[in-house]
Amino acid sequence: MRGFAGLISAILLCAAIAAFAPIAAADPYEADPDLATRDEDYAAGKRAVEKKDWAEAARLFQRAEIRYPDQADLQNILGFSYRNLKQYDLAFKHYKRAIEIDPRHRGAHEYIGETYLMTGDLAGAEMHLAALKAICLLPCEELKDLERAIAEYRARKLSLFTPAMFRVGGNHG
């Protein structure tokens, strides 16, 4: 009987993992991948992102936003476009809106965390890392990416404090 219970437990665990695998493997940046088929401005904005034409992407996504103001993917990619234009206040505005619409939007948590690092706010990035740890039941790409970005940020900060800075009698500029 004990072996049978173990077998049932193993089967249930495998079924649970199989049920969540598609969620973990879904496109990390799109909760609604059909929006591009429904809205030409959104589709054209995505093409502009592929070309790294951030100004054109932001312009097109703004137009799509008029029709879809409560679409989390649109808010996220609009934030990403502004981030690449170094318009961080607008990037934060749109990432926060994406998270307000969909608190479990993995892409928005990753991108806002990376943007916090770009603006020197490690605590802000770590807050969204914690959110991703709670959201990603299985390891997800967004969690790995933000963990890597935070580790690189910390390494850069540590490398600024080289031993030469602390030599007594050295040239300190």
N, CA, C and O of each residue as an XYZ file, in Angstrom:
692
protein
N       0.824     -1.201      0.000
C       0.000      0.000      0.000
C       0.864      1.258      0.000
O       0.548      2.248     -0.661
N       1.964      1.198      0.759
C       2.846      2.353      0.849
C       3.470      2.677     -0.512
O       3.594      3.850     -0.864
N       3.859      1.668     -1.271
C       4.430      1.867     -2.597
C       3.422      2.469     -3.558
O       3.774      3.291     -4.403
N       2.162      2.057     -3.428
C       1.104      2.586     -4.275
C       0.881      4.081     -4.005
O       0.698      4.867     -4.935
N       0.898      4.462     -2.720
C       0.730      5.881     -2.354
C       1.887      6.706     -2.914
O       1.679      7.825     -3.381
N       3.095      6.168     -2.871
C       4.254      6.856     -3.429
C       4.127      7.027     -4.930
O       4.474      8.072     -5.480
N       3.626      5.991     -5.587
C       3.433      6.055     -7.032
C       2.400      7.127     -7.385
O       2.597      7.901     -8.321
N       1.311      7.166     -6.640
C       0.266      8.170     -6.877
C       0.843      9.573     -6.661
O       0.576     10.480     -7.450
N       1.626      9.752     -5.607
C       2.247     11.060     -5.343
C       3.152     11.472     -6.491
O       3.131     12.625     -6.921
N       3.941     10.537     -6.985
C       4.851     10.834     -8.092
C       4.062     11.215     -9.351
O       4.442     12.143    -10.065
N       2.982     10.510     -9.618
C       2.152     10.808    -10.795
C       1.535     12.200    -10.666
O       1.523     12.973    -11.624
N       1.020     12.514     -9.465
C       0.429     13.834     -9.253
C       1.466     14.944     -9.405
O       1.162     15.996     -9.966
N       2.681     14.725     -8.917
C       3.749     15.711     -9.059
C       4.084     15.920    -10.532
O       4.236     17.056    -10.980
N       4.198     14.836    -11.279
C       4.490     14.956    -12.716
C       3.366     15.693    -13.441
O       3.624     16.500    -14.334
N       2.129     15.418    -13.061
C       1.000     16.098    -13.695
C       1.023     17.591    -13.380
O       0.731     18.413    -14.248
N       1.370     17.942    -12.144
C       1.441     19.361    -11.774
C       2.535     20.067    -12.551
O       2.333     21.179    -13.040
N       3.694     19.429    -12.670
C       4.799     20.028    -13.433
C       4.399     20.194    -14.894
O       4.673     21.230    -15.501
N       3.759     19.190    -15.453
C       3.331     19.276    -16.850
C       2.293     20.377    -17.044
O       2.278     21.043    -18.079
N       1.430     20.569    -16.056
C       0.405     21.602    -16.173
C       1.013     23.000    -16.153
O       0.525     23.893    -16.846
N       2.074     23.202    -15.367
C       2.677     24.523    -15.250
C       3.765     24.782    -16.286
O       4.145     25.935    -16.485
N       4.268     23.770    -16.941
C       5.355     23.946    -17.908
C       4.994     24.919    -19.023
O       5.820     25.768    -19.356
N       3.794     24.843    -19.624
C       3.469     25.821    -20.678
C       3.458     27.253    -20.161
O       3.813     28.177    -20.893
N       3.057     27.447    -18.917
C       3.042     28.793    -18.344
C       4.468     29.308    -18.235
O       4.754     30.448    -18.599
N       5.361     28.465    -17.732
C       6.751     28.886    -17.550
C       7.445     29.100    -18.885
O       8.356     29.922    -18.986
N       7.020     28.364    -19.919
C       7.685     28.458    -21.206
C       7.042     29.469    -22.147
O       7.517     29.662    -23.266
N       5.969     30.115    -21.706
C       5.288     31.083    -22.565
C       6.208     32.245    -22.895
O       7.179     32.503    -22.184
N       5.896     32.939    -23.971
C       6.673     34.111    -24.352
C       6.722     35.053    -23.157
O       5.676     35.473    -22.661
N       7.922     35.390    -22.686
C       8.028     36.152    -21.453
C       7.488     37.568    -21.544
O       7.172     38.167    -20.516
N       7.374     38.111    -22.725
C       7.018     39.516    -22.829
C       5.620     39.755    -23.353
O       5.214     40.904    -23.522
N       4.872     38.693    -23.614
C       3.534     38.894    -24.149
C       2.526     37.984    -23.467
O       2.544     36.767    -23.648
N       1.648     38.592    -22.680
C       0.548     37.847    -22.094
C      -0.579     37.698    -23.123
O      -1.392     36.779    -23.019
N      -0.632     38.593    -24.111
C      -1.663     38.574    -25.155
C      -0.978     38.671    -26.524
O      -0.926     39.752    -27.112
N      -0.453     37.553    -27.033
C       0.273     37.612    -28.309
C      -0.608     37.936    -29.511
O      -0.087     38.245    -30.582
N      -1.929     37.874    -29.358
C      -2.832     38.161    -30.479
C      -3.022     39.650    -30.737
O      -3.598     40.024    -31.758
N      -2.555     40.502    -29.840
C      -2.761     41.939    -30.032
C      -2.140     42.410    -31.347
O      -2.690     43.291    -32.008
N      -1.018     41.839    -31.725
C      -0.363     42.241    -32.973
C      -1.227     41.920    -34.189
O      -1.121     42.592    -35.215
N      -2.076     40.908    -34.089
C      -2.959     40.592    -35.219
C      -4.198     41.478    -35.225
O      -4.857     41.621    -36.255
N      -4.519     42.077    -34.068
C      -5.711     42.915    -33.972
C      -5.426     44.398    -34.178
O      -6.346     45.164    -34.465
N      -4.179     44.815    -34.038
C      -3.882     46.250    -34.090
C      -2.631     46.502    -34.931
O      -1.539     46.053    -34.583
N      -2.797     47.216    -36.028
C      -1.687     47.476    -36.956
C      -0.615     48.355    -36.326
O       0.572     48.137    -36.572
N      -1.000     49.341    -35.520
C       0.012     50.188    -34.880
C       0.892     49.368    -33.930
O       2.108     49.551    -33.878
N       0.257     48.469    -33.187
C       1.022     47.608    -32.277
C       1.972     46.720    -33.072
O       3.142     46.583    -32.713
N       1.477     46.121    -34.144
C       2.319     45.255    -34.980
C       3.473     46.053    -35.578
O       4.611     45.582    -35.592
N       3.188     47.259    -36.074
C       4.247     48.100    -36.658
C       5.233     48.548    -35.572
O       6.432     48.665    -35.827
N       4.723     48.796    -34.364
C       5.597     49.150    -33.261
C       6.565     48.026    -32.924
O       7.737     48.272    -32.636
N       6.075     46.798    -32.959
C       6.950     45.645    -32.705
C       8.034     45.528    -33.784
O       9.178     45.176    -33.495
N       7.656     45.828    -35.024
C       8.662     45.805    -36.105
C       9.703     46.898    -35.870
O      10.891     46.688    -36.116
N       9.264     48.058    -35.397
C      10.203     49.149    -35.091
C      11.139     48.742    -33.954
O      12.318     49.095    -33.969
N      10.625     48.004    -32.970
C      11.480     47.513    -31.881
C      12.541     46.575    -32.436
O      13.708     46.656    -32.051
N      12.144     45.687    -33.339
C      13.104     44.760    -33.950
C      14.224     45.515    -34.652
O      15.364     45.053    -34.682
N      13.899     46.685    -35.220
C      14.897     47.514    -35.911
C      15.612     48.471    -34.954
O      16.503     49.217    -35.357
N      15.203     48.436    -33.670
C      15.751     49.337    -32.647
C      15.483     50.811    -32.967
O      16.266     51.693    -32.614
N      14.363     51.053    -33.642
C      13.917     52.413    -33.926
C      12.967     52.808    -32.795
O      11.745     52.764    -32.933
N      13.574     53.195    -31.674
C      12.825     53.394    -30.439
C      11.828     54.549    -30.533
O      10.724     54.448    -29.997
N      12.189     55.625    -31.193
C      11.274     56.771    -31.305
C      10.031     56.378    -32.106
O       8.909     56.709    -31.722
N      10.236     55.677    -33.211
C       9.103     55.237    -34.024
C       8.263     54.216    -33.248
O       7.034     54.252    -33.307
N       8.916     53.317    -32.529
C       8.179     52.337    -31.726
C       7.309     53.044    -30.699
O       6.129     52.720    -30.561
N       7.873     54.002    -29.980
C       7.104     54.731    -28.960
C       5.920     55.454    -29.603
O       4.819     55.447    -29.053
N       6.138     56.070    -30.752
C       5.060     56.794    -31.442
C       3.921     55.841    -31.807
O       2.751     56.154    -31.586
N       4.263     54.688    -32.362
C       3.239     53.724    -32.783
C       2.524     53.106    -31.581
O       1.308     52.920    -31.611
N       3.265     52.792    -30.539
C       2.641     52.221    -29.346
C       1.729     53.242    -28.654
O       0.705     52.871    -28.080
N       2.099     54.522    -28.708
C       1.219     55.556    -28.150
C      -0.115     55.570    -28.893
O      -1.173     55.725    -28.282
N      -0.057     55.409    -30.200
C      -1.299     55.379    -30.990
C      -2.136     54.162    -30.616
O      -3.353     54.268    -30.464
N      -1.491     53.010    -30.466
C      -2.220     51.798    -30.076
C      -2.791     51.939    -28.664
O      -3.860     51.406    -28.365
N      -2.083     52.651    -27.812
C      -2.523     52.829    -26.428
C      -3.870     53.565    -26.355
O      -4.636     53.352    -25.415
N      -4.157     54.405    -27.315
C      -5.448     55.104    -27.345
C      -6.588     54.085    -27.406
O      -7.630     54.267    -26.776
N      -6.378     53.018    -28.166
C      -7.406     51.984    -28.318
C      -7.345     50.924    -27.217
O      -8.363     50.324    -26.873
N      -6.163     50.698    -26.670
C      -5.960     49.630    -25.681
C      -5.228     50.163    -24.444
O      -4.116     49.722    -24.155
N      -5.829     51.098    -23.717
C      -5.125     51.686    -22.569
C      -4.906     50.706    -21.422
O      -4.036     50.928    -20.580
N      -5.684     49.624    -21.378
C      -5.586     48.668    -20.287
C      -4.955     47.351    -20.725
O      -5.296     46.292    -20.199
N      -4.053     47.413    -21.672
C      -3.386     46.228    -22.188
C      -1.965     46.198    -21.618
O      -1.138     47.041    -21.965
N      -1.685     45.231    -20.747
C      -0.408     45.186    -20.024
C       0.793     45.028    -20.958
O       1.819     45.675    -20.751
N       0.681     44.184    -21.978
C       1.815     43.994    -22.897
C       2.169     45.300    -23.599
O       3.343     45.624    -23.777
N       1.152     46.034    -23.990
C       1.367     47.312    -24.670
C       2.064     48.298    -23.727
O       3.011     48.975    -24.128
N       1.604     48.379    -22.495
C       2.243     49.276    -21.523
C       3.702     48.874    -21.295
O       4.579     49.731    -21.184
N       3.949     47.575    -21.228
C       5.309     47.080    -21.000
C       6.241     47.438    -22.154
O       7.342     47.940    -21.928
N       5.815     47.190    -23.366
C       6.690     47.450    -24.510
C       6.840     48.952    -24.769
O       7.862     49.395    -25.294
N       5.826     49.729    -24.399
C       5.942     51.181    -24.470
C       6.991     51.652    -23.458
O       7.809     52.522    -23.758
N       6.955     51.070    -22.260
C       7.985     51.377    -21.261
C       9.373     51.005    -21.754
O      10.333     51.748    -21.544
N       9.479     49.858    -22.406
C      10.768     49.399    -22.947
C      11.278     50.364    -24.009
O      12.472     50.657    -24.067
N      10.378     50.854    -24.843
C      10.773     51.819    -25.875
C      11.299     53.099    -25.242
O      12.334     53.623    -25.656
N      10.584     53.605    -24.236
C      11.043     54.819    -23.550
C      12.368     54.584    -22.824
O      13.230     55.463    -22.795
N      12.524     53.411    -22.245
C      13.791     53.090    -21.564
C      14.957     53.189    -22.543
O      16.014     53.723    -22.209
N      14.758     52.675    -23.742
C      15.823     52.717    -24.746
C      16.050     54.117    -25.293
O      17.095     54.396    -25.881
N      15.087     54.987    -25.103
C      15.266     56.408    -25.449
C      15.843     57.189    -24.265
O      16.037     58.402    -24.339
N      16.119     56.454    -23.152
C      16.637     57.038    -21.907
C      15.658     58.026    -21.279
O      16.055     58.944    -20.562
N      14.387     57.825    -21.558
C      13.321     58.614    -20.933
C      12.763     57.762    -19.783
O      11.683     57.179    -19.878
N      13.538     57.715    -18.704
C      13.262     56.777    -17.627
C      11.956     57.064    -16.897
O      11.269     56.125    -16.493
N      11.594     58.324    -16.716
C      10.329     58.634    -16.029
C       9.144     58.047    -16.790
O       8.234     57.477    -16.188
N       9.159     58.188    -18.118
C       8.075     57.618    -18.920
C       8.140     56.086    -18.910
O       7.105     55.419    -18.894
N       9.340     55.540    -18.919
C       9.482     54.082    -18.847
C       8.861     53.563    -17.555
O       8.081     52.611    -17.577
N       9.207     54.191    -16.421
C       8.641     53.762    -15.139
C       7.120     53.871    -15.140
O       6.426     52.981    -14.649
N       6.612     54.956    -15.688
C       5.155     55.169    -15.732
C       4.467     53.991    -16.423
O       3.466     53.475    -15.926
N       4.999     53.570    -17.556
C       4.351     52.507    -18.324
C       4.587     51.129    -17.723
O       3.693     50.284    -17.763
N       5.769     50.882    -17.168
C       5.984     49.602    -16.482
C       5.046     49.475    -15.289
O       4.445     48.422    -15.075
N       4.919     50.556    -14.509
C       4.026     50.517    -13.342
C       2.587     50.296    -13.769
O       1.839     49.582    -13.101
N       2.202     50.901    -14.866
C       0.837     50.695    -15.378
C       0.642     49.239    -15.800
O      -0.408     48.658    -15.529
N       1.638     48.641    -16.459
C       1.544     47.236    -16.864
C       1.355     46.344    -15.638
O       0.550     45.413    -15.657
N       2.099     46.633    -14.578
C       2.013     45.825    -13.357
C       0.690     46.078    -12.631
O       0.138     45.172    -12.008
N       0.194     47.287    -12.712
C      -1.119     47.599    -12.132
C      -2.207     46.790    -12.840
O      -3.109     46.260    -12.191
N      -2.123     46.695    -14.157
C      -3.104     45.938    -14.946
C      -2.951     44.439    -14.686
O      -3.937     43.728    -14.492
N      -1.700     43.972    -14.684
C      -1.406     42.541    -14.508
C      -0.256     42.411    -13.520
O       0.905     42.443    -13.928
N      -0.552     42.265    -12.225
C       0.508     42.200    -11.219
C       1.487     41.042    -11.411
O       2.569     41.054    -10.826
N       1.132     40.059    -12.208
C       2.008     38.907    -12.450
C       2.729     39.001    -13.808
O       3.265     38.000    -14.284
N       2.749     40.158    -14.420
C       3.388     40.324    -15.734
C       4.900     40.223    -15.551
O       5.551     41.164    -15.100
N       5.434     39.076    -15.907
C       6.852     38.805    -15.675
C       7.755     39.768    -16.429
O       8.747     40.247    -15.881
N       7.421     40.055    -17.676
C       8.246     40.952    -18.479
C       8.338     42.340    -17.874
O       9.412     42.942    -17.855
N       7.218     42.851    -17.379
C       7.216     44.191    -16.782
C       8.058     44.218    -15.514
O       8.777     45.187    -15.269
N       7.977     43.158    -14.703
C       8.801     43.113    -13.483
C      10.291     43.061    -13.836
O      11.108     43.722    -13.196
N      10.633     42.279    -14.849
C      12.044     42.217    -15.257
C      12.510     43.576    -15.761
O      13.538     44.087    -15.317
N      11.762     44.157    -16.681
C      12.188     45.410    -17.307
C      12.241     46.571    -16.320
O      13.166     47.382    -16.373
N      11.262     46.663    -15.418
C      11.303     47.765    -14.455
C      12.483     47.559    -13.503
O      13.127     48.523    -13.091
N      12.763     46.302    -13.156
C      13.920     46.023    -12.306
C      15.211     46.446    -12.977
O      16.073     47.054    -12.343
N      15.351     46.128    -14.259
C      16.553     46.535    -15.002
C      16.638     48.057    -15.101
O      17.727     48.628    -15.042
N      15.489     48.707    -15.250
C      15.484     50.166    -15.342
C      15.875     50.793    -14.007
O      16.567     51.810    -13.975
N      15.434     50.188    -12.912
C      15.884     50.672    -11.600
C      17.408     50.598    -11.507
O      18.040     51.514    -10.979
N      17.996     49.528    -12.010
C      19.467     49.419    -11.989
C      20.102     50.513    -12.841
O      21.121     51.084    -12.452
N      19.519     50.807    -13.987
C      20.052     51.851    -14.870
C      20.039     53.214    -14.199
O      20.849     54.083    -14.521
N      19.111     53.393    -13.262
C      19.008     54.678    -12.564
C      19.637     54.617    -11.173
O      19.471     55.535    -10.370
N      20.367     53.519    -10.890
C      21.111     53.414     -9.641
C      20.296     53.010     -8.432
O      20.731     53.233     -7.302
N      19.126     52.421     -8.633
C      18.249     52.051     -7.520
C      18.223     50.528     -7.360
O      17.333     49.850     -7.872
N      19.220     50.008     -6.637
C      19.319     48.568     -6.419
C      18.120     48.048     -5.623
O      17.607     46.970     -5.923
N      17.671     48.789     -4.622
C      16.532     48.350     -3.804
C      15.270     48.192     -4.653
O      14.508     47.244     -4.460
N      15.047     49.107     -5.584
C      13.894     48.997     -6.475
C      13.974     47.741     -7.323
O      12.975     47.049     -7.515
N      15.168     47.447     -7.831
C      15.363     46.240     -8.643
C      15.123     44.985     -7.807
O      14.489     44.036     -8.268
N      15.631     44.986     -6.578
C      15.469     43.815     -5.717
C      14.007     43.580     -5.349
O      13.598     42.435     -5.155
N      13.218     44.642     -5.252
C      11.795     44.496     -4.969
C      11.109     43.716     -6.102
O      10.252     42.869     -5.849
N      11.490     44.006     -7.340
C      10.874     43.308     -8.470
C      11.467     41.919     -8.656
O      10.808     41.034     -9.204
N      12.701     41.716     -8.208
C      13.271     40.368     -8.188
C      12.458     39.497     -7.223
O      12.140     38.350     -7.536
N      12.127     40.043     -6.059
C      11.311     39.303     -5.090
C       9.936     38.978     -5.684
O       9.408     37.886     -5.472
N       9.367     39.916     -6.417
C       8.071     39.666     -7.061
C       8.189     38.525     -8.066
O       7.319     37.656     -8.128
N       9.260     38.525     -8.851
C       9.451     37.447     -9.833
C       9.651     36.098     -9.140
O       9.177     35.074     -9.634
N      10.341     36.088     -8.010
C      10.521     34.829     -7.276
C       9.174     34.280     -6.821
O       8.974     33.066     -6.797
N       8.259     35.161     -6.463
C       6.929     34.726     -6.045
C       6.073     34.299     -7.242
O       5.241     33.401     -7.118
N       6.271     34.930     -8.383
C       5.460     34.653     -9.579
C       5.918     33.384    -10.289
O       5.090     32.582    -10.721
N       7.208     33.199    -10.410
C       7.757     32.083    -11.185
C       7.837     30.832    -10.306
O       8.798     30.650     -9.559
N       6.829     29.982    -10.401
C       6.832     28.745     -9.626
C       7.976     27.836    -10.067
O       8.598     27.160     -9.246
N       8.236     27.828    -11.328
C       9.397     27.155    -11.902
C      10.320     28.254    -12.399
O       9.858     29.354    -12.699
N      11.609     27.980    -12.492
C      12.510     29.045    -12.978
C      12.028     29.607    -14.318
O      11.677     28.857    -15.229
N      12.017     30.924    -14.421
C      11.592     31.566    -15.660
C      12.706     32.491    -16.148
O      13.557     32.924    -15.371
N      12.685     32.778    -17.413
C      13.736     33.566    -18.052
C      13.848     34.965    -17.445
O      14.952     35.475    -17.258
N      12.712     35.580    -17.137
C      12.724     36.941    -16.587
C      13.435     36.970    -15.239
O      14.195     37.894    -14.949
N      13.187     35.962    -14.425
C      13.848     35.868    -13.121
C      15.354     35.715    -13.303
O      16.135     36.410    -12.653
N      15.755     34.817    -14.176
C      17.192     34.608    -14.438
C      17.838     35.884    -14.969
O      18.938     36.248    -14.554
N      17.153     36.559    -15.887
C      17.711     37.780    -16.478
C      17.901     38.874    -15.437
O      18.933     39.546    -15.420
N      16.901     39.057    -14.562
C      17.024     40.108    -13.548
C      18.057     39.723    -12.496
O      18.792     40.586    -12.016
N      18.129     38.456    -12.129
C      19.179     38.020    -11.198
C      20.563     38.310    -11.777
O      21.451     38.795    -11.075
N      20.735     38.009    -13.054
C      22.018     38.246    -13.729
C      22.326     39.749    -13.779
O      23.462     40.153    -13.532
N      21.333     40.571    -14.094
C      21.537     42.018    -14.169
C      21.932     42.585    -12.800
O      22.798     43.455    -12.714
N      21.300     42.093    -11.739
C      21.633     42.560    -10.390
C      23.042     42.128    -10.014
O      23.797     42.911     -9.437
N      23.402     40.890    -10.335
C      24.760     40.414    -10.043
C      25.799     41.254    -10.794
O      26.828     41.615    -10.222
N      25.543     41.563    -12.055
C      26.471     42.392    -12.838
C      26.550     43.805    -12.265
O      27.630     44.395    -12.219
N      25.427     44.346    -11.832
C      25.390     45.686    -11.233
C      26.254     45.708     -9.969
O      27.057     46.619     -9.771
N      26.076     44.691     -9.119
C      26.871     44.618     -7.881
C      28.360     44.476     -8.195
O      29.194     45.100     -7.539
N      28.694     43.663     -9.187
C      30.095     43.475     -9.561
C      30.705     44.782    -10.061
O      31.849     45.099     -9.734
N      29.944     45.542    -10.853
C      30.446     46.839    -11.335
C      30.664     47.794    -10.172
O      31.660     48.517    -10.133
N      29.732     47.794     -9.226
C      29.867     48.690     -8.070
C      31.100     48.318     -7.255
O      31.829     49.198     -6.798
N      31.341     47.016     -7.069
C      32.520     46.575     -6.311
C      33.812     46.918     -7.033
O      34.813     47.253     -6.399
N      33.794     46.836     -8.363
C      35.020     47.106     -9.122
C      35.399     48.583     -9.070
O      36.536     48.941     -9.375
N      34.467     49.433     -8.692
C      34.776     50.857     -8.557
C      35.682     51.118     -7.361
O      36.403     52.114     -7.317
N      35.635     50.214     -6.403
C      36.454     50.366     -5.194
C      37.683     49.475     -5.313
O      37.780     48.442     -4.650
N      38.606     49.878     -6.149
C      39.819     49.104     -6.366
C      40.791     49.321     -5.209
O      40.718     50.350     -4.537
N      41.701     48.376     -4.962
C      42.676     48.529     -3.875
C      43.524     49.791     -4.017
O      43.945     50.354     -3.006
N      43.782     50.246     -5.226
C      44.601     51.447     -5.425
C      43.962     52.672     -4.781
O      44.659     53.616     -4.410
N      42.662     52.657     -4.650
C      41.976     53.804     -4.052
C      42.316     53.954     -2.575
O      42.181     55.036     -2.004
N      42.762     52.847     -1.955
C      42.943     52.857     -0.509
C      44.404     52.870     -0.089
O      44.695     52.733      1.099
N      45.343     53.031     -1.036
C      46.759     53.091     -0.692
C      47.063     54.392      0.019
O      46.616     55.461     -0.398
N      47.820     54.298      1.086
C      48.230     55.480      1.832
C      49.353     56.155      1.059
O      50.305     55.505      0.627
N      49.230     57.435      0.894
C      50.281     58.195      0.220
C      50.223     58.100     -1.279
O      51.072     58.681     -1.955
N      49.258     57.394     -1.832
C      49.153     57.295     -3.277
C      48.576     58.553     -3.868
O      48.128     59.441     -3.143
N      48.584     58.632     -5.168
C      48.015     59.778     -5.867
C      46.499     59.591     -5.932
O      46.005     58.706     -6.629
N      45.783     60.415     -5.215
C      44.325     60.313     -5.175
C      43.647     61.395     -5.998
O      42.445     61.622     -5.864
N      44.401     62.047     -6.832
C      43.819     62.993     -7.763
C      43.605     64.297     -7.188
O      43.115     65.198     -7.869
